[in-house]
């Protein structure tokens, strides 16, 4: 895939038609179907975190993995707070259609991390915020929004 992109750069500079460039990109995939299948099945992974609440009694970290149906955000939420408090993580992502989506998870265990998974699909960026709260809702002591993943770097 990267070698095909390197081939297209000089072609674009030379001003050749996009039809010719598209034919050159398809040629390597047709020449070696085994390498194309292994490249398609290889998932890419990006790590993120840790992100901690402002009182540092709750934190989260994890990774973003690519797949056939888009991107998946996976993480662990830790809680080190008191008996009546919980840690919350809020994930916000921007879809490829320009809509923001959110998912919220809590952990009140004080000893075991809670694993969460967000099937974000095709997205442009994702952010995470860790807060403290009760078992019912977030009450405050939140971190700032921290970037989990951004398209293009």
C-alpha positions in Angstrom: 0.0 0.0 0.0 2.8 2.4 0.9 4.7 1.6 -2.3 1.6 2.3 -4.3 1.3 5.7 -2.7 5.0 6.4 -3.5 4.3 5.6 -7.1 1.4 8.0 -7.3 3.3 11.0 -6.0 5.6 11.3 -9.1 2.6 10.5 -11.4 0.6 13.3 -9.9 3.5 15.7 -10.2 3.9 14.8 -13.9 0.2 15.5 -14.5 -0.8 12.0 -15.7 -4.5 11.1 -15.6 -6.1 9.6 -12.5 -7.3 6.7 -14.6 -3.8 5.7 -15.3 -2.8 6.2 -11.6 -5.8 4.0 -10.5 -4.6 1.3 -12.9 -1.2 1.3 -11.3 -2.5 1.0 -7.8 -4.7 -2.0 -8.7 -1.8 -3.8 -10.5 0.3 -4.7 -7.4 -2.8 -6.0 -5.6 -3.7 -8.2 -8.5 -0.2 -9.5 -9.0 0.2 -10.9 -5.4 -3.2 -11.8 -3.9 -1.5 -13.4 -0.8 0.2 -10.2 0.2 -3.0 -8.2 -0.4 -5.0 -10.6 1.9 -2.4 -10.4 4.7 -2.3 -6.6 4.5 -6.1 -6.4 4.6 -6.3 -8.7 7.7 -3.6 -6.8 9.7 -5.2 -4.4 12.1 -3.4 -1.3 13.2 -3.4 -0.3 16.9 -2.8 3.1 18.5 -2.4 3.3 22.3 -3.8 6.2 24.4 -3.7 7.4 28.0 -3.4 7.4 30.9 -6.0 10.1 31.4 -6.7 10.9 35.1 -9.5 12.8 36.8 -8.5 16.1 38.5 -8.2 14.5 41.9 -6.3 11.5 40.4 -8.6 8.9 42.0 -9.9 7.8 38.6 -8.0 7.1 35.4 -8.3 5.4 32.1 -6.0 4.1 29.3 -6.4 1.8 26.3 -6.0 1.6 22.6 -7.8 2.2 19.3 -7.8 -0.7 16.7 -8.8 -0.6 13.1 -11.0 -3.4 11.7 -13.2 -4.2 8.8 -16.1 -2.2 10.2 -14.1 0.9 11.2 -12.4 1.8 14.5 -12.9 0.4 17.9 -11.9 2.2 21.1 -11.0 -0.2 24.0 -9.9 0.8 27.4 -9.7 0.2 31.1 -11.3 2.5 33.7 -9.7 2.4 37.2 -11.3 3.6 40.4 -9.3 4.3 43.6 -11.8 6.5 45.3 -13.8 6.3 48.5 -16.7 3.9 49.3 -19.5 6.1 47.9 -17.8 7.5 44.8 -17.2 6.2 41.3 -14.9 6.9 38.4 -16.5 7.8 35.0 -15.0 8.0 31.5 -16.7 9.8 28.7 -15.7 9.1 25.1 -16.6 11.6 22.4 -15.9 11.0 18.8 -16.7 12.8 15.5 -18.0 10.5 12.8 -17.1 10.7 9.2 -20.5 12.2 8.5 -19.8 15.2 10.9 -21.9 14.1 13.9 -20.6 13.9 17.5 -21.3 10.7 19.4 -20.7 10.0 23.1 -20.4 6.9 25.3 -20.1 7.0 29.1 -18.9 4.2 31.4 -18.5 4.0 35.2 -16.5 1.9 37.6 -17.4 1.8 41.3 -15.3 -1.3 42.3 -12.3 0.5 43.9 -10.1 -2.5 43.1 -10.8 -4.0 39.7 -10.5 -2.1 36.4 -13.5 -2.1 34.1 -12.9 -2.8 30.5 -15.0 -0.8 28.0 -15.4 -1.0 24.2 -16.8 1.6 21.9 -17.5 0.6 18.3 -16.9 4.0 16.7 -17.0 3.0 13.1 -15.4 5.4 10.7 -14.4 8.5 12.6 -12.3 11.6 12.3 -11.2 12.1 15.9 -11.9 10.8 19.4 -11.5 12.4 22.9 -11.7 11.1 26.4 -12.5 12.7 29.8 -12.3 11.0 33.2 -14.5 12.3 36.0 -15.5 11.4 39.5 -19.1 11.0 40.6 -21.8 9.0 42.4 -23.2 5.7 41.2 -25.9 7.6 39.3 -24.1 10.5 37.6 -20.9 12.6 37.1 -20.5 15.2 39.9 -17.3 16.9 38.9 -13.5 16.7 39.3 -13.1 16.0 35.6 -10.0 16.0 33.5 -9.7 18.1 30.3 -10.7 16.4 27.1 -7.7 14.5 25.9 -7.2 13.3 22.3 -7.4 9.5 22.0 -7.1 9.3 18.2 -7.0 11.7 15.3 -7.2 10.9 11.6 -3.8 11.6 10.0 -1.8 11.7 13.1 
